């Protein structure tokens, strides 16, 4: 096997494509493992002898070693780049990878806080100072609106229409959407505005502020959510996105239509919202297995 080709490819990545050092090292290691695997086959004497069957054997070998589908796909990506490089130099006429099917990567189900835990949060006592009122509202805003972290951080007073019970949210790709506000959230916002004005006087443009009156930043909001959720759940993952997942999951579990949840979340494609239906199905399946008299037969 001509390893000069591998060296030339790595040089191409490093000096022509200016790939990161991490990418260069990863691709180099992946190709080294691939060539090492094929070196045991005496029939393969050059790159032109490698067939799609040989690549599939390598994939099976990786899976047998316990490599995840994600890892295998990353290694295949390295190999694809290498073969595209060879084709560009006209060192090959056929790309054997065209007939190789990559292992499917299973979608991770979103982590969410159950409704019982969120009910516990609603009943928690909290300090009536600015920090206490703010921290409570941050969690409720994430849970009751499904906003992304960046969306909540950038929310301003002019984006809140209490009279219409609506929020105007600027989402990804500068796409605006309207999100309804519950009566409960309106009450919390009213309380917050009073405490905020008492603490800082003139209202700042941004809804949430630091303890010193500066616009809140992502790490602060993240830290608030992590700290507050630790009071009600033992989930290892406690983040604003977990509350966004909880918002979507609880809506669907209570009969909301998928398209409506899509609009509330600001998804551009319905497929991004459909992952929550898997979570809802898990709940339905659990109920069925526990309740139906034939489920255990």
C-alpha positions in Angstrom: 0.0 0.0 0.0 1.5 3.3 -1.1 1.6 5.4 2.1 3.0 8.3 0.1 -0.6 9.0 -0.9 -1.7 9.3 2.7 1.2 11.7 3.4 0.3 13.8 0.3 -3.3 14.0 1.4 -2.4 15.1 4.9 -0.1 17.8 3.5 -3.0 18.9 1.3 -5.3 19.2 4.3 -2.7 21.0 6.3 -1.3 23.5 3.8 -3.8 23.9 1.0 -7.2 23.5 2.9 -5.7 24.9 6.1 -7.7 22.4 8.1 -7.4 22.6 11.9 -4.8 20.6 13.7 -7.5 18.5 15.3 -8.9 17.6 11.8 -5.5 16.8 10.4 -4.7 14.5 13.3 -8.1 12.8 13.2 -8.0 12.1 9.5 -4.4 10.9 9.7 -5.3 8.4 12.5 -8.4 7.2 10.7 -6.5 6.5 7.4 -3.7 4.8 9.4 -6.2 2.5 11.0 -7.8 1.8 7.6 -4.6 1.0 5.9 -3.5 -1.1 8.8 -6.6 -3.2 8.6 -6.2 -3.8 4.9 -2.5 -4.6 5.2 -3.4 -8.1 6.3 -5.0 -8.8 2.9 -2.3 -9.9 0.5 -4.5 -9.4 -2.5 -4.5 -5.6 -1.9 -1.3 -4.3 -3.4 -2.4 -0.8 -4.3 -5.2 1.7 -3.7 -6.8 0.7 -7.0 -7.4 -2.9 -5.6 -9.6 -1.7 -2.7 -13.3 -2.4 -3.3 -16.4 -1.4 -1.5 -16.5 -4.9 0.0 -13.1 -4.2 1.7 -14.5 -0.9 3.1 -17.6 -2.7 4.4 -15.3 -5.3 6.1 -13.5 -2.4 7.8 -16.9 -1.0 9.0 -17.9 -4.4 10.4 -14.6 -4.7 12.2 -15.0 -1.3 13.8 -18.5 -2.2 15.0 -17.2 -5.5 16.4 -14.7 -3.4 18.3 -17.6 -1.6 20.0 -17.3 1.6 18.0 -20.5 3.7 17.9 -22.3 4.5 14.7 -21.3 8.1 15.2 -17.6 7.2 15.4 -17.8 4.9 12.4 -19.4 7.7 10.4 -16.7 10.1 11.4 -14.0 7.7 10.2 -15.9 7.1 6.9 -16.0 10.9 6.5 -12.2 10.9 6.7 -12.1 8.1 4.1 -14.5 10.0 1.8 -12.3 13.1 1.8 -9.3 11.0 1.0 -11.0 9.3 -2.0 -12.3 12.6 -3.3 -8.7 13.9 -3.2 -7.6 10.8 -5.2 -10.3 11.3 -7.8 -9.5 15.0 -8.1 -5.9 14.0 -8.9 -7.2 11.4 -11.4 -5.4 8.6 -9.5 -8.7 6.7 -9.5 -11.6 6.4 -11.9 -14.1 4.8 -9.5 -15.0 5.7 -6.0 -15.8 2.5 -4.0 -17.4 4.5 -1.3 -20.4 5.2 -3.5 -21.7 1.7 -2.8 -21.0 1.8 0.9 -24.0 2.5 3.2 -23.0 4.3 6.4 -24.5 3.0 9.7 -27.5 4.9 10.9 -27.1 7.1 13.9 -29.9 6.8 16.4 -31.5 10.0 17.5 -31.1 10.9 21.1 -34.4 11.5 22.8 -34.6 15.0 24.3 -34.1 15.2 28.1 -37.0 16.9 29.8 -38.3 17.7 33.4 -41.5 16.0 34.2 -44.7 17.9 35.1 -44.6 16.8 38.7 -41.1 18.4 39.2 -42.3 21.6 37.4 -45.3 21.8 39.8 -42.8 21.5 42.7 -40.9 24.5 41.3 -44.1 26.5 41.1 -44.7 25.9 44.8 -41.2 26.8 45.9 -40.7 29.8 48.2 -38.3 32.4 46.8 -36.7 35.7 48.0 -38.7 38.8 47.1 -35.6 40.7 46.2 -34.5 41.4 42.6 -32.4 38.3 42.3 -35.0 36.0 43.7 -37.8 37.3 41.5 -35.6 37.4 38.5 -34.3 33.8 38.9 -37.8 32.5 39.3 -39.1 34.3 36.2 -36.1 33.1 34.1 -37.1 29.5 34.7 -40.8 30.1 34.1 -40.1 32.1 30.9 -38.0 29.2 29.5 -40.6 26.6 30.5 -43.7 28.5 29.6 -42.5 29.9 26.2 -40.0 27.4 24.9 -37.5 30.2 24.0 -33.9 29.4 23.1 -31.2 30.8 25.5 -30.1 33.5 23.0 -33.7 34.5 22.4 -34.5 35.0 26.1 -31.2 36.8 26.6 -32.0 39.3 23.8 -35.6 39.9 24.8 -36.4 43.5 25.5 -39.3 45.4 27.2 -40.7 46.5 23.8 -41.0 42.8 22.8 -43.5 42.2 25.6 -47.2 42.9 24.9 -48.9 42.3 28.3 -52.2 43.7 27.0 -52.3 41.2 24.2 -50.5 38.4 26.2 -47.8 38.0 23.6 -44.1 38.0 23.2 -42.3 39.1 20.0 -39.3 36.8 19.6 -36.4 37.2 17.1 -35.3 33.7 16.4 -32.8 32.1 14.1 -32.1 33.7 10.7 -33.8 36.9 12.1 -37.2 35.2 11.8 -39.8 36.8 14.1 -42.6 34.9 15.8 -45.2 35.6 18.4 -45.5 33.4 21.5 -48.5 33.6 23.9 -48.1 34.5 27.6 -50.2 32.7 30.2 -52.0 34.6 33.0 -49.6 33.1 35.4 -46.6 34.4 33.5 -48.2 37.9 33.2 -48.5 38.0 37.0 -44.8 37.0 37.4 -43.8 39.6 34.8 -45.8 42.3 36.6 -44.1 41.4 39.9 -40.7 41.4 38.2 -41.2 44.9 36.6 -42.0 46.4 40.0 -39.0 44.9 41.7 -36.7 45.7 38.8 -37.8 49.4 38.7 -37.4 49.6 42.5 -33.9 48.2 42.2 -32.6 50.0 39.1 -34.9 53.0 38.6 -35.3 53.7 34.9 -36.1 50.6 32.9 -33.3 49.2 30.8 -34.0 48.0 27.3 -33.2 44.4 28.0 -35.7 42.4 30.1 -33.2 40.5 32.3 -30.3 42.2 34.0 -27.4 41.1 36.2 -27.3 41.9 39.9 -25.5 45.2 38.9 -28.0 46.3 36.3 -26.1 45.2 33.2 -27.8 43.2 30.4 -27.8 39.5 31.4 -25.4 37.2 29.5 -25.8 33.5 28.4 -23.6 32.1 31.2 -25.7 33.9 33.9 -29.0 32.6 32.5 -27.6 29.1 32.2 -26.3 29.2 35.8 -29.7 30.4 37.1 -31.5 27.5 35.4 -29.0 24.9 36.6 -29.2 26.2 40.1 -33.0 26.4 40.2 -33.6 23.0 38.6 -31.2 21.3 41.1 -33.9 22.1 43.7 -36.6 20.0 42.0 -34.9 17.3 39.9 -32.0 14.8 40.0 -31.5 15.0 36.2 -27.8 15.2 35.4 -28.5 17.6 32.5 -30.2 20.8 33.7 -30.1 23.6 31.2 -32.3 26.1 29.4 -32.6 23.7 26.5 -33.9 21.0 28.8 -36.7 23.5 29.7 -37.4 24.1 26.0 -37.6 20.3 25.6 -40.0 20.2 28.6 -42.2 22.9 27.0 -42.5 21.0 23.7 -42.9 17.6 25.3 -45.6 18.6 27.8 -47.6 20.4 25.1 -47.6 17.3 22.9 -48.4 15.0 25.8 -51.5 17.2 26.5 -52.8 17.0 23.0 -51.2 20.0 21.2 -50.9 19.7 17.4 -47.4 19.2 16.0 -47.6 22.1 13.6 -48.6 24.4 16.5 -45.6 23.3 18.6 -43.4 23.8 15.5 -44.5 27.4 15.2 -44.1 28.1 19.0 -40.6 26.7 18.9 -39.6 28.7 15.8 -38.6 25.6 13.9 -38.4 26.1 10.1 -38.9 22.4 9.4 -41.4 20.0 10.9 -38.8 17.3 11.1 -37.0 19.2 13.8 -40.2 19.1 16.0 -41.0 15.5 15.3 -38.3 14.2 17.7 -40.7 15.2 20.5 -43.3 12.8 19.2 -40.9 10.0 20.1 -40.8 11.1 23.7 -44.6 11.3 23.7 -44.9 7.8 22.2 -42.6 6.6 25.0 -45.1 7.9 27.5 -48.0 6.4 25.7 -46.2 3.1 25.5 -45.4 3.1 29.2 -49.1 3.8 30.1 -50.2 1.0 27.8 -47.8 -1.5 29.3 -48.8 -0.6 32.8 -52.5 -0.4 32.2 -53.7 -2.8 29.5 -54.7 -6.2 30.8 -53.1 -8.0 27.8 -49.9 -6.0 27.8 -47.8 -8.5 29.8 -49.1 -11.6 28.0 
